[in-house]
Every structure is written in C-alpha cells, then in structure tokens.
Amino acid sequence: MAGGSLSILSEAALSAVHGYAQGNARMIDNLMTDALIIGEQTEKQVIDPETILAAVNNQQL
C-alpha cells in the first residue's frame, strides 16, 4: 500500500548469504545486519548480491 516492494531480499542475495554463512546463524545475523545498513546507505530498494558482497568484505569473511 505504501509503495514498498514485496521482498527486500532478492533470491540471488539469499543464495549468496547461504554460501558465505554456510548455515551459521550468528554469521547470517551479522551479515544481514551489515547488508541492511549498507542497503539503506546506498538507498537500495532490494538487497542484491552486490550488497551482500559489500557486507562480506566489511566483515572480512
């Protein structure tokens, strides 16, 4: 109703998170927190694999 997208995380980004975090819940949490912050700073409507990669680089995984 307010113009938001149905999903804030693309399927490719979800796959990237899974690949980097390997199912580790703490790593997923930290990675997604960074990705959401980076996405907000860059005014992304949907978190994409490039944003996930930036979060990974930010955490030096």
Secondary structure as UniProt FT lines:
FT   HELIX           11..21
FT   TURN            22..23
FT   HELIX           25..41
FT   TURN            42..43
FT   HELIX           49..59
//
